[in-house]
Amino acid sequence: MSTTIETMIPEKYKNVFAHAPTFTGDVSWLRTLRTKAYKRFQELGFPTRKHEDWRYINLEPILETAFVRPEDIVPHVDQEILQEYILSADNPRLVLVNGRYFEEGSSLGTLPDRVLFEPLHKALTTHGTRVELAISSSIEQEMNPFAALNSLYFQEGIFLSIPEGVRIETPIELFLITTETNQGPAVYYPRVFLSLGAGAKADVVLTCLSLGNERSFHNAVIDLSVGEKAHLSTTVLQRNGKEELQLVTTRIRQAKESALSMTMLTHGGMITRNEVQTSLRGEGATCFLNGLSLIANDSHVFHHPTTHHEMPHTVSRQLYKNIVNGRARSEFNSMAFIHKGAVKSDSAQLNRNMVLSKTSRAISRPQLKVYTDDVVAAHGSTTGQVSNEELFYLRSRGLSKEVATSMLVYGFAEEIVQTISSPTIQKHVEDFVRRDLSEVVANAS
């Protein structure tokens, strides 16, 4: 990926990326970081279909749209809409609307005193060293040009730091929301930092929500750091409008005997790409990545999880399911690296797809690279349709075709919903999955 920026960027963007941006209020380390990010982006350029990880994604809606960064916008979402998506009004909550902190919809004061939970613009001033370490450690090795762009342009985001030994039983809710701005197609670069100290515990729900029919591009980066013997459960709900373009890059670093579970549920959107890079850096660390896509019409969803087993006795699981209808397309492109010396590691990848129409498509490419002996490693995938025999059986009991199909499809999806350990969060997710599946099945052919 050494092609120069001049050959990789559409003409309309050459002036935009002619130099590194400067933002009023940037501290010195942040200006240095943006310079490094700009240099890295120049080295990478935008990906093309010649790049294996981007082979099946059509980036034209992103590269051929002249996006603007909206200015002078007061963040706002009607409370009635927000109430539909929050778990509980009593939960700690931080909301970004159109890339800006929405104080009226947030509730930050219900956590233990030592927990740091604040909008990123504040953390850049009060805890800048932590943010600097999280970004600077990887920017020069960054292989995703869109993540480099995020480092170049981010100004706002979410900062959550839970110190050693603090165990939080109440779910923490994060929101990234886009609404219509009437300023043209908009681009946002939110950054999310989550850090758990040794022995800490938390359940986090991140909801990515697009409202309205205006095209927008959400280029988000999430940095997760899980300390020794810490436990983090993360649920990501992506509920995207038909014009939403969303690229989410997640970086996870896990210490000794830490445990992480992440479940991603994706519905709608024009293009959604989820890249999850996990580094198991401590012996005995475990990582469970789960995903469910419910897509119809012309939606395209791409899941790219990669796990690095860097130490012995580490365990990883990847379980992703896609339910695809109409002209929709899904891709599962996964990789598990078991590095030299990571003996007794245990890795498994499984992708299952249910295709509901003749014109939908599910691509599956689970992969392994093993560089040591004495490990357990497996991968597999299946793609099929609703069982005609099971459908006939249910219809013979008096159920309509649509109801019978919905029952079978939910039975296929339910396994992912059940990976969520919190009963409260699981019920919240189940309600949305049932609603989304009824839409998918209604459009099936």
C-alpha positions in Angstrom: 0.0 0.0 0.0 2.7 2.4 -1.0 0.8 4.2 -3.8 1.0 7.9 -3.4 -1.9 10.0 -2.4 -2.0 11.7 -5.8 -3.0 8.5 -7.5 -5.4 7.3 -4.8 -7.6 10.3 -4.1 -10.4 11.7 -6.4 -9.7 15.1 -7.9 -12.3 16.8 -5.6 -10.4 15.7 -2.5 -6.8 16.7 -3.5 -7.2 20.2 -2.1 -8.8 18.8 1.1 -5.8 16.6 1.8 -3.1 19.0 0.5 -1.9 19.6 4.0 -2.5 18.5 7.6 -5.4 20.3 9.3 -5.0 22.6 12.3 -7.6 23.1 14.9 -7.8 26.0 17.4 -7.1 24.7 20.9 -4.9 21.7 19.9 -2.2 21.0 22.4 1.3 20.4 21.1 1.3 16.6 21.3 -2.0 16.6 19.4 -0.6 18.8 16.6 2.4 16.4 16.4 0.0 13.4 16.3 -2.0 14.9 13.5 1.2 15.5 11.5 2.1 11.8 11.9 -1.4 10.7 11.0 -1.3 12.9 7.9 2.1 11.4 6.9 0.7 7.9 7.4 -2.4 8.6 5.3 -0.2 9.9 2.5 1.8 6.6 2.6 -1.4 4.5 2.5 -3.8 6.4 0.3 -7.4 5.2 -0.1 -7.7 1.5 -0.6 -8.8 -0.1 -3.9 -10.2 -3.4 -4.8 -6.7 -4.6 -5.3 -6.3 -4.6 -1.5 -7.5 -7.9 -0.2 -9.3 -6.5 2.8 -11.3 -4.1 0.6 -11.8 -6.3 -2.3 -15.6 -6.6 -2.2 -16.5 -3.1 -0.9 -17.6 -0.4 -3.2 -16.1 2.8 -1.9 -17.5 5.1 -4.6 -20.3 6.4 -2.4 -17.6 7.6 0.0 -14.9 8.7 -2.4 -17.2 10.3 -5.0 -19.3 12.4 -2.5 -18.0 15.8 -1.5 -18.7 15.6 2.2 -18.6 18.6 4.5 -17.9 19.0 8.2 -21.0 20.8 9.5 -20.4 24.0 11.4 -22.4 26.0 13.9 -24.8 23.1 14.7 -26.4 22.9 18.1 -26.6 19.1 18.9 -30.2 18.0 19.6 -32.4 14.9 19.5 -35.9 14.9 20.8 -36.1 13.2 24.1 -39.0 11.0 22.9 -36.6 9.5 20.3 -33.8 9.1 22.7 -36.1 7.3 25.2 -36.8 4.7 22.6 -33.2 3.6 22.5 -31.9 4.0 26.1 -31.9 1.1 28.5 -32.8 3.2 31.5 -32.9 6.8 32.4 -31.0 6.0 35.5 -27.9 4.6 33.7 -24.8 6.7 33.1 -25.0 7.9 29.6 -23.0 10.1 27.1 -24.5 11.2 23.9 -22.8 12.7 20.8 -25.1 14.2 18.1 -23.5 15.1 14.8 -20.1 14.8 16.3 -20.8 17.1 19.2 -21.5 16.5 22.9 -25.2 16.6 23.7 -25.2 17.6 27.3 -29.0 17.6 27.7 -29.3 14.0 26.7 -26.3 12.8 28.8 -26.0 11.8 32.4 -22.5 11.5 33.7 -22.8 11.8 37.5 -24.0 8.4 38.5 -20.6 6.5 38.6 -18.1 6.1 41.4 -15.8 9.1 42.0 -12.7 7.5 40.6 -14.3 6.7 37.3 -13.5 9.2 34.5 -16.5 9.5 32.1 -16.5 12.7 30.0 -16.6 14.0 26.4 -13.3 13.7 24.7 -12.7 17.4 24.2 -12.5 17.7 28.0 -10.3 14.6 28.4 -7.8 16.0 25.9 -7.2 18.8 28.4 -7.5 16.9 31.7 -6.1 13.5 30.7 -4.3 14.1 27.5 -1.4 11.8 28.3 -3.7 8.8 28.3 -5.2 9.7 25.0 -1.8 10.4 23.5 -0.5 6.9 24.5 -3.5 5.2 23.1 -3.2 6.8 19.7 0.6 7.4 19.3 1.5 3.8 20.0 -0.1 2.6 16.8 -0.3 5.5 14.3 3.0 4.8 12.5 2.0 1.1 12.0 -1.6 1.9 11.0 -2.7 -0.1 8.0 -6.3 1.3 7.7 -6.2 4.7 5.9 -9.7 5.6 7.3 -8.4 5.1 10.8 -5.5 7.4 10.0 -8.0 10.0 8.8 -9.8 9.7 12.1 -6.6 10.4 13.9 -6.1 13.4 11.6 -9.5 14.9 12.0 -11.1 13.8 15.3 -12.1 16.6 17.7 -14.8 15.0 19.9 -15.6 11.6 21.2 -16.1 9.7 24.4 -13.6 9.0 27.2 -14.3 6.3 29.8 -11.6 5.1 32.3 -12.4 2.7 35.1 -9.6 2.3 37.6 -8.2 -0.8 39.2 -10.6 -2.9 41.2 -13.8 -0.9 40.4 -16.7 -3.2 39.3 -19.7 -1.5 37.8 -22.9 -3.5 37.6 -25.1 -0.9 35.9 -24.8 -0.7 32.1 -23.0 2.3 30.8 -24.6 3.7 27.6 -22.8 5.5 24.8 -24.5 7.1 21.7 -23.2 8.2 18.4 -26.1 9.8 16.6 -26.4 11.6 13.2 -29.3 13.7 12.2 -30.1 15.9 9.1 -28.1 19.1 9.1 -29.3 20.7 5.8 -25.7 21.6 5.0 -25.1 18.8 2.5 -23.6 15.3 3.0 -21.8 15.4 6.3 -18.7 13.5 7.6 -18.0 12.8 11.3 -14.8 11.5 13.0 -15.8 10.4 16.5 -13.2 8.7 18.8 -14.1 6.4 21.7 -11.6 5.5 24.4 -12.5 2.8 27.0 -10.0 1.7 29.5 -10.4 -0.9 32.4 -7.7 -1.2 35.1 -6.7 -4.5 36.7 -9.6 -6.4 38.1 -12.2 -3.9 36.9 -15.6 -4.9 35.4 -18.1 -3.1 33.2 -21.0 -3.6 30.7 -21.0 -1.0 27.9 -23.7 -0.5 25.3 -22.7 1.6 22.2 -25.6 2.7 20.0 -24.8 4.1 16.5 -28.0 5.6 15.2 -28.7 7.6 12.1 -31.9 9.6 11.8 -33.4 11.1 8.7 -32.6 10.5 5.0 -29.6 12.7 4.5 -26.4 11.0 3.4 -23.7 11.0 6.1 -20.3 9.3 6.6 -19.4 8.2 10.1 -15.7 7.3 10.3 -15.3 6.1 13.9 -12.4 4.6 15.8 -12.8 2.8 19.2 -9.8 2.1 21.4 -10.3 -0.5 24.1 -7.8 -1.4 26.8 -8.6 -4.3 29.2 -6.2 -4.6 32.2 -5.1 -7.7 34.0 -8.0 -9.9 35.2 -10.5 -7.2 34.1 -13.8 -8.1 32.5 -15.4 -6.0 29.7 -18.7 -6.9 28.0 -19.5 -4.6 25.0 -22.7 -4.5 22.9 -22.7 -2.4 19.7 -26.1 -1.6 18.1 -25.8 -0.2 14.6 -29.1 1.1 13.4 -28.4 2.9 10.2 -30.5 4.9 7.7 -30.5 3.9 4.1 -28.1 6.7 3.2 -25.7 6.1 6.1 -22.0 5.2 5.3 -20.3 3.8 8.4 -16.8 2.6 8.9 -15.9 1.5 12.5 -12.4 0.5 13.4 -12.0 -1.1 16.8 -8.6 -1.7 18.4 -8.5 -4.0 21.5 -5.5 -4.6 23.8 -5.9 -7.3 26.5 -3.6 -8.0 29.4 -3.0 -11.2 31.4 -6.2 -13.2 32.3 -8.5 -10.5 31.0 -11.8 -11.3 29.4 -13.6 -9.4 26.7 -16.9 -10.2 25.0 -18.2 -8.0 22.1 -21.5 -8.5 20.3 -22.2 -6.3 17.3 -25.7 -6.1 15.8 -26.1 -4.3 12.5 -29.3 -3.3 10.6 -29.7 -1.1 7.6 -27.3 1.4 6.1 -25.9 1.8 2.6 -22.4 0.6 3.6 -21.2 -0.6 7.0 -17.7 -1.9 7.6 -16.7 -3.2 11.0 -13.0 -3.9 11.5 -12.0 -5.3 14.9 -8.3 -5.8 15.7 -7.6 -7.7 18.9 -4.2 -8.2 20.5 -4.1 -10.9 23.3 -0.9 -9.6 24.9 -1.2 -11.3 28.3 -1.1 -15.0 29.1 -4.6 -16.5 29.7 -6.5 -13.6 28.0 -9.8 -14.6 26.4 -11.8 -12.8 23.7 -15.2 -13.6 22.3 -16.4 -11.6 19.2 -19.9 -12.1 18.0 -21.9 -10.4 15.2 -25.3 -10.4 13.7 -26.3 -8.6 10.5 -29.9 -8.1 9.5 -29.9 -6.5 6.1 -32.3 -6.0 3.2 -32.8 -4.0 0.0 -29.3 -2.6 -1.1 -27.5 -2.7 2.2 -23.9 -3.9 2.3 -22.3 -5.0 5.6 -18.6 -6.1 6.0 -17.2 -7.7 9.1 -13.4 -7.9 9.4 -12.4 -9.4 12.8 -8.7 -10.2 13.4 -7.3 -11.7 16.5 -3.6 -11.9 17.5 -2.6 -14.6 19.9 0.6 -13.2 21.2 1.0 -15.1 24.4 0.4 -18.7 25.6 -2.9 -20.1 26.9 -5.0 -17.4 25.1 -8.5 -18.2 23.9 -10.5 -16.5 21.1 -13.9 -17.2 19.5 -15.5 -15.5 16.5 -19.1 -16.3 15.8 -20.8 -14.2 13.1 -24.2 -14.6 11.5 -25.7 -12.7 8.5 -29.3 -12.7 7.4 -29.4 -11.2 3.9 -32.3 -10.4 1.7 -33.1 -8.4 -1.5 -30.0 -7.2 -3.2 -28.1 -6.9 0.1 -24.6 -8.3 0.5 -22.6 -9.4 3.5 -18.9 -10.3 3.9 -17.2 -12.1 6.8 -13.4 -11.8 6.3 -11.7 -13.0 9.4 -8.2 -13.9 10.5 -6.6 -15.5 13.5 -2.9 -15.2 14.0 -1.2 -17.6 16.5 2.2 -16.1 16.9 5.5 -17.9 17.7 5.6 -19.0 21.3 1.9 -18.7 21.9 1.6 -22.4 22.8 -1.6 -23.9 24.2 -3.6 -21.2 22.4 -7.2 -22.0 21.3 -8.8 -20.2 18.4 -12.1 -20.9 16.6 -13.9 -18.9 13.9 -17.4 -19.7 12.6 -19.6 -17.8 10.1 -23.2 -18.8 9.3 -25.3 -17.1 6.7 -29.0 -17.2 5.8 -29.9 -15.9 2.3 -33.5 -15.0 1.8 -33.6 -14.1 -1.9 -32.0 -15.1 -5.1 -30.3 -11.8 -5.6 -28.6 -11.5 -2.1 -25.1 -12.6 -1.5 -23.0 -13.7 1.5 -19.2 -14.0 1.2 -17.3 -15.9 3.8 -13.5 -16.1 4.2 -12.4 -17.3 7.6 -8.6 -17.7 7.7 -5.8 -18.9 10.1 -2.1 -18.3 10.3 -0.3 -20.5 12.8 3.4 -20.0 13.7 3.8 -22.4 16.6 3.0 -25.9 17.7 0.7 -27.3 20.4 -2.3 -25.2 19.7 -6.0 -25.7 18.8 -7.2 -23.8 15.8 -10.4 -24.2 13.7 -12.6 -22.3 11.3 -15.7 -22.9 9.2 -18.7 -21.4 7.4 -22.1 -22.3 6.1 -24.5 -20.6 3.8 -28.1 -21.7 3.2 -31.7 -20.7 3.1 -34.8 -21.3 5.2 -35.5 -25.0 5.4 -38.5 -25.9 3.2 -39.2 -28.9 5.4 -39.4 -26.8 8.6 -41.4 -24.1 6.8 -43.9 -26.7 5.5 -44.2 -28.1 9.0 -45.0 -24.7 10.6 -47.4 -23.8 7.8 -49.2 -27.1 8.2 -49.9 -26.0 11.8 -51.8 -23.0 10.5 -49.1 -20.3 10.5 -48.8 -17.9 7.5 -45.6 -18.1 5.4 -44.4 -14.8 6.8 -44.9 -15.7 10.5 -43.4 -19.2 10.0 -40.4 -17.7 8.2 -39.9 -15.1 11.0 -39.9 -17.9 13.6 -37.3 -19.9 11.7 -35.1 -16.8 11.0 -35.3 -15.7 14.6 -34.3 -19.2 15.7 -31.2 -18.7 13.5 -30.4 -15.3 15.0 -31.1 -16.1 18.6 -27.7 -17.7 19.3 -26.0 -14.3 18.9 -28.5 -12.5 21.1 -27.9 -15.0 23.8 -24.1 -14.2 23.8 -25.0 -11.1 25.8 -24.6 -11.9 29.5 -26.7 -9.1 31.0 -30.4 -10.0 31.0 -31.4 -6.4 30.8 -29.2 -5.7 27.7 -30.2 -9.0 26.1 -33.9 -8.2 26.4 -33.2 -4.7 25.0 -31.4 -6.2 22.0 -34.0 -8.9 21.5 -36.7 -6.4 21.0 -34.8 -4.6 18.3 -33.8 -7.9 16.6 -37.4 -9.1 16.4 -38.5 -5.7 15.0 -35.7 -5.7 12.4 -36.3 -9.3 11.4 -40.0 -8.6 10.6 -38.8 -6.0 8.2 -36.2 -8.3 6.6 -38.6 -11.2 6.2 -41.4 -8.9 4.8 -39.1 -8.0 2.0 -37.8 -11.5 1.4 -38.4 -13.1 -2.0 
